[in-house]
Amino acid sequence: MLHVVVQIVGEVCSVEVDYLKRMMDPVLQEIRFATNRQISRMGTYGRRIDGILLVVSLQADRFVDEDARINGDACDKRP
């Protein structure tokens, strides 16, 4: 599951994209999510929503591209 967090303070914005992986908690015997990989970016965007949405889009694309590069072979071998 991709989890996107956007934080805005004044004119500074941070965008974080996490890949949350389902995992079994052996102690509680429950399925929980744990952060497997994370990318983030921070910058000033002048409070313009289009600039912030562009960064969210670029970060999500970057994440998917990196994941395909890292895990592409494993995905191709799935039945």
N, C-alpha and C positions, 0 to 999 in steps of 0.2 A: 504494500500500500504506500502510495506517495503521500506525504504530509507536508504541506506548504505553510510556512509561518511568515507573515509580513508584520514588521514592527516599524512604526513611524513616530519619530520624536522631532517635532519642529520640522526642519527641512531635511533631516537625515532619515534614511530608510534602510532597513536590513531585510533581506529575503533569504530564507533558509529552506532548503528542500531536503527532506529526510526520506529514506527508504525504510519503512517499518516492516520487519519480518515477523511472521507468526511463529511463536515458539512455545513449547510446553514448559511450564514452570514445574519442575519435579517435586518441589516441596508442597506447593498448593494444589498440584494436579489440575491446573487451569491453563488454558491457552491465553497467552499474553502477547503483546507486540513489543519488540525491541528494535532500537535504531541499529540498522546494519551499516548504513552509509549515509553521509551527509555532505552537502555542499552549501556554501553561503556566499553572500555578497553584500557589501554595504556601500552606500554612496549618498550623495545629495541629489534630490530630484525636484526641488522647488515646489513641493506639495502638488505636483501634477499627477493625476491618477493615470494618465496614459503612459507616462514615463515609468511609473511603478509597475503597471501591468506588463509593460514591455520587458522589464527586468525579470518579473515572475515567469513570463513566457520563455525568455532566453535561458533562465536557470533550469526550468523544467526540461527544455530541449537539450541542454548540456548534460543534464542528469541522464536522460534516456540514451543519448549518444554514448556517454561513458559506460553505461550499463551494457549496451549492446556490444561495445568493444570488449569489455571485460568478460561478459557472460554469453557472448554470441554462440560460441561452440557448444556450450552446455544446452542452450535453448534449441539448437538445431538437432540435437540428439534425443530430444524428448519424443515419446511415441505419439 
